[in-house]
Amino acid sequence: MFIQYFFIYIVSLVLLGGLITFAIVNIAGESPFMKECKNTCDLNTCFLCNNCLPEWKPAVGGSRKNFEVKKGEQIFKEGDLATGIYFIYKGAVKVHKRWDKEKDLIIRFAKTGDMLGHLGMGKDRVFPVTATAIEPVVVCYMDMDFFESSLKVNTGFTYKLMRFFADELQESEKRMRNLAHMSVKARIAQAFLALKEKFGANDQGEISVEITQQDISSYAGVSYETLFKVNQELKRLKIIEIQGKSIFVKQQESLLQIVKEDNL
């Protein structure tokens, strides 16, 4: 009984803290957030809600805010102060970093349910990457204090987050190795395979997200001109088909073979 009352007390403090912070920010008129939208989340979609204690969801509901992001708009940018964590309630996002003065490298893509901004949890508390909507997006925002409280209360969620960080680190190391050692053709083939795995595809092989050729080149780490040449070859062999921003993977095995032969 004591543990139940203590848990309710903690939730109440978190909710009260969130309300006070919200009030102070609005009174000061210095809110750094995007315009809040009415499309509130269902508390069943994001990474946190799927892994936290059921008793913690009321605290999540009282502390989170939803914001609408138009296609092409930034959710946060490299160098911004990391004040909180974002979860995608609807839509798709690219996470990218400046490669040099003129180019961006897309680190990963994120979709509904995925988390954004976690790389800002380091000691410097700044975002080392930029997150940009590639289609209309609704995000769920939680300030860093509440997110850290969630980590302390929800040990199961903390464990899942640790596994997520480990998986992301392994994927990042693999991507860096591929950029250094894979041929451009294999990197492009791998990019198409990764997009299909991330977003899925319909019966015709159409990847379930519209993406520009410039973003594909940034994801594969090749120039736009190189991507165009390789795409022409892949289309001639009927391995892929491109209609505007729609990509159709017609022969997945052929893409896998290109990657496999490059690793021999």
C-alpha positions as CSV (number, residue, x, y, z in Angstrom):
1,M,0.0,0.0,0.0
2,F,2.9,2.4,0.8
3,I,4.5,1.7,-2.5
4,Q,1.2,2.5,-4.4
5,Y,0.8,5.8,-2.5
6,F,4.5,6.7,-3.1
7,F,4.1,6.0,-6.8
8,I,1.0,8.2,-7.0
9,Y,2.9,11.0,-5.1
10,I,5.8,10.8,-7.6
11,V,3.4,11.0,-10.6
12,S,1.7,14.0,-9.0
13,L,5.0,15.8,-8.5
14,V,5.9,15.2,-12.1
15,L,2.5,16.5,-13.4
16,L,2.7,19.5,-11.2
17,G,6.3,20.3,-12.3
18,G,5.2,20.1,-15.9
19,L,2.3,22.5,-15.4
20,I,4.4,25.0,-13.5
21,T,7.1,24.9,-16.3
22,F,4.4,25.3,-19.0
23,A,2.9,28.3,-17.2
24,I,6.3,30.0,-16.6
25,V,7.3,29.6,-20.3
26,N,4.0,31.0,-21.5
27,I,4.1,34.0,-19.1
28,A,7.6,34.8,-20.2
29,G,6.6,34.5,-23.8
30,E,9.8,32.8,-24.7
31,S,8.6,29.3,-25.7
32,P,11.1,27.8,-28.2
33,F,8.6,25.2,-29.3
34,M,6.7,25.0,-32.6
35,K,3.0,25.7,-32.7
36,E,1.1,23.2,-30.6
37,C,-1.5,21.1,-32.4
38,K,-4.7,19.4,-31.3
39,N,-3.8,16.1,-32.8
40,T,-2.8,14.6,-29.5
41,C,-1.2,11.2,-29.3
42,D,-3.0,8.0,-28.1
43,L,-0.4,7.1,-25.5
44,N,0.1,3.7,-27.4
45,T,2.3,4.6,-30.4
46,C,5.7,5.9,-29.3
47,F,8.7,4.0,-28.0
48,L,8.2,5.3,-24.4
49,C,4.5,4.5,-24.2
50,N,5.0,1.0,-25.6
51,N,7.6,0.2,-22.9
52,C,6.7,2.2,-19.8
53,L,4.6,1.0,-16.8
54,P,0.9,1.4,-17.4
55,E,0.7,3.5,-14.3
56,W,3.1,5.9,-15.8
57,K,1.0,6.8,-18.8
58,P,-1.1,9.4,-17.0
59,A,2.2,11.2,-16.3
60,V,3.2,11.0,-19.9
61,G,-0.2,12.3,-21.0
62,G,0.1,15.3,-18.6
63,S,3.6,16.2,-19.6
64,R,3.8,15.7,-23.4
65,K,2.9,18.2,-26.0
66,N,2.1,17.6,-29.7
67,F,3.4,19.7,-32.5
68,E,2.7,19.7,-36.2
69,V,5.7,19.9,-38.6
70,K,5.3,20.7,-42.3
71,K,7.2,18.8,-44.9
72,G,10.7,20.3,-45.2
73,E,10.6,22.0,-41.8
74,Q,13.2,21.2,-39.1
75,I,12.2,19.7,-35.8
76,F,15.6,20.7,-34.3
77,K,18.9,21.5,-35.9
78,E,22.5,20.7,-35.3
79,G,23.9,22.9,-32.5
80,D,20.5,23.6,-30.9
81,L,20.2,23.3,-27.1
82,A,18.7,19.9,-26.3
83,T,15.8,20.8,-24.0
84,G,13.8,17.6,-24.6
85,I,13.1,14.4,-26.5
86,Y,10.7,13.9,-29.5
87,F,8.7,10.9,-30.5
88,I,7.1,10.6,-34.0
89,Y,3.3,10.1,-33.7
90,K,2.8,10.3,-37.4
91,G,5.0,10.8,-40.5
92,A,8.6,10.3,-41.5
93,V,11.8,12.2,-40.7
94,K,15.4,12.3,-41.9
95,V,18.2,12.7,-39.4
96,H,21.2,14.3,-41.0
97,K,24.6,16.0,-40.3
98,R,26.8,18.4,-42.1
99,W,29.4,16.5,-44.1
100,D,31.2,19.5,-45.4
101,K,30.4,23.1,-46.3
102,E,28.0,22.0,-49.1
103,K,26.8,18.5,-48.3
104,D,24.7,16.7,-45.7
105,L,25.0,13.1,-44.8
106,I,21.7,11.4,-43.8
107,I,22.4,9.3,-40.7
108,R,19.1,7.5,-40.6
109,F,15.4,7.8,-41.3
110,A,12.7,7.7,-38.6
111,K,9.0,6.8,-38.8
112,T,5.9,6.6,-36.6
113,G,6.8,5.5,-33.1
114,D,10.5,6.3,-33.3
115,M,12.5,8.5,-31.0
116,L,14.4,11.7,-32.0
117,G,16.8,13.9,-30.0
118,H,18.3,11.2,-27.8
119,L,21.8,12.1,-29.0
120,G,21.4,15.4,-27.2
121,M,21.4,13.6,-23.8
122,G,25.2,13.8,-23.6
123,K,27.1,16.1,-21.2
124,D,27.0,19.0,-23.7
125,R,23.2,18.9,-24.0
126,V,23.2,20.0,-27.6
127,F,21.9,18.2,-30.7
128,P,24.8,16.9,-32.8
129,V,22.4,16.3,-35.8
130,T,19.4,17.9,-37.5
131,A,15.9,16.3,-37.9
132,T,13.8,17.4,-40.9
133,A,10.3,16.2,-41.8
134,I,10.2,14.5,-45.3
135,E,6.4,14.5,-45.1
136,P,3.8,16.1,-42.8
137,V,4.7,15.0,-39.3
138,V,3.2,15.1,-35.8
139,V,5.7,14.8,-33.0
140,C,5.2,14.3,-29.3
141,Y,7.6,16.4,-27.2
142,M,8.7,15.7,-23.6
143,D,11.2,18.0,-21.7
144,M,14.4,16.4,-20.6
145,D,13.6,16.5,-16.9
146,F,10.5,14.5,-17.4
147,F,12.2,12.1,-19.7
148,E,15.0,11.5,-17.2
149,S,12.3,10.9,-14.5
150,S,10.8,8.3,-16.8
151,L,14.1,6.5,-17.0
152,K,14.4,6.4,-13.2
153,V,10.9,5.1,-12.6
154,N,10.6,2.7,-15.6
155,T,13.4,0.2,-15.4
156,G,12.0,-1.9,-18.3
157,F,12.0,1.2,-20.6
158,T,15.5,2.1,-19.5
159,Y,16.7,-1.5,-20.4
160,K,14.9,-1.2,-23.9
161,L,16.6,2.2,-24.4
162,M,20.0,0.7,-23.6
163,R,19.4,-2.0,-26.2
164,F,18.2,0.7,-28.7
165,F,21.4,2.7,-28.2
166,A,23.5,-0.5,-28.7
167,D,21.7,-1.3,-31.9
168,E,22.0,2.2,-33.2
169,L,25.7,2.3,-32.4
170,Q,26.3,-1.0,-34.2
171,E,24.3,0.3,-37.2
172,S,26.3,3.6,-37.2
173,E,29.6,1.7,-37.2
174,K,28.4,-0.5,-40.0
175,R,27.4,2.6,-42.0
176,M,30.8,4.2,-41.5
177,R,32.5,1.0,-42.6
178,N,30.3,0.8,-45.7
179,L,31.0,4.4,-46.6
180,A,34.7,3.7,-46.4
181,H,34.9,0.3,-48.1
182,M,31.8,-0.4,-50.3
183,S,31.6,0.6,-53.9
184,V,29.1,3.4,-54.8
185,K,26.9,0.8,-56.6
186,A,26.7,-1.4,-53.5
187,R,26.1,1.6,-51.2
188,I,23.2,2.7,-53.5
189,A,21.8,-0.9,-53.5
190,Q,22.1,-1.0,-49.7
191,A,20.3,2.3,-49.4
192,F,17.3,1.0,-51.4
193,L,17.2,-2.2,-49.3
194,A,17.4,-0.2,-46.0
195,L,14.6,2.1,-47.1
196,K,12.4,-0.8,-48.0
197,E,13.1,-2.5,-44.6
198,K,12.5,0.7,-42.7
199,F,9.2,1.8,-44.3
200,G,7.9,-1.4,-45.9
201,A,6.5,-1.8,-49.5
202,N,3.2,-2.7,-51.1
203,D,2.6,-5.7,-53.4
204,Q,4.1,-3.8,-56.4
205,G,7.3,-3.2,-54.5
206,E,6.7,0.5,-54.0
207,I,8.5,1.7,-50.9
208,S,5.9,3.3,-48.5
209,V,7.5,6.7,-48.4
210,E,8.2,9.4,-51.0
211,I,11.8,10.5,-51.0
212,T,13.8,12.7,-53.3
213,Q,16.8,11.5,-55.3
214,Q,18.9,14.1,-53.5
215,D,18.0,12.5,-50.1
216,I,18.9,9.0,-51.5
217,S,22.3,10.3,-52.6
218,S,22.9,11.9,-49.2
219,Y,21.9,8.6,-47.5
220,A,24.2,6.5,-49.7
221,G,27.0,9.0,-49.4
222,V,27.4,9.5,-53.2
223,S,27.0,12.5,-55.5
224,Y,23.7,13.1,-57.2
225,E,25.4,12.6,-60.6
226,T,26.7,9.2,-59.5
227,L,23.3,8.2,-58.2
228,F,21.7,9.1,-61.5
229,K,24.1,6.9,-63.5
230,V,23.7,3.9,-61.2
231,N,19.9,4.3,-61.2
232,Q,19.9,4.3,-65.0
233,E,21.7,1.0,-64.9
234,L,19.4,-0.5,-62.2
235,K,16.3,0.6,-64.1
236,R,17.7,-0.8,-67.4
237,L,18.1,-4.2,-65.7
238,K,14.6,-3.8,-64.2
239,I,15.9,-4.1,-60.7
240,I,14.2,-0.9,-59.6
241,E,11.7,1.6,-61.0
242,I,11.4,5.2,-60.2
243,Q,8.3,7.3,-60.8
244,G,8.8,10.8,-59.5
245,K,9.5,10.4,-55.8
246,S,8.1,6.9,-55.7
247,I,10.6,4.0,-55.7
248,F,9.7,0.5,-56.7
249,V,12.0,-2.4,-55.8
250,K,11.3,-5.0,-58.5
251,Q,14.2,-7.4,-57.8
252,Q,15.2,-7.4,-54.2
253,E,17.4,-10.5,-54.7
254,S,19.4,-8.6,-57.3
255,L,20.1,-5.7,-54.9
256,L,21.1,-8.2,-52.2
257,Q,23.5,-9.9,-54.7
258,I,25.1,-6.5,-55.5
259,V,25.8,-5.9,-51.8
260,K,27.0,-9.5,-51.3
261,E,29.4,-9.5,-54.2
262,D,30.9,-6.2,-53.0
263,N,31.7,-7.8,-49.6
264,L,33.5,-10.8,-51.0
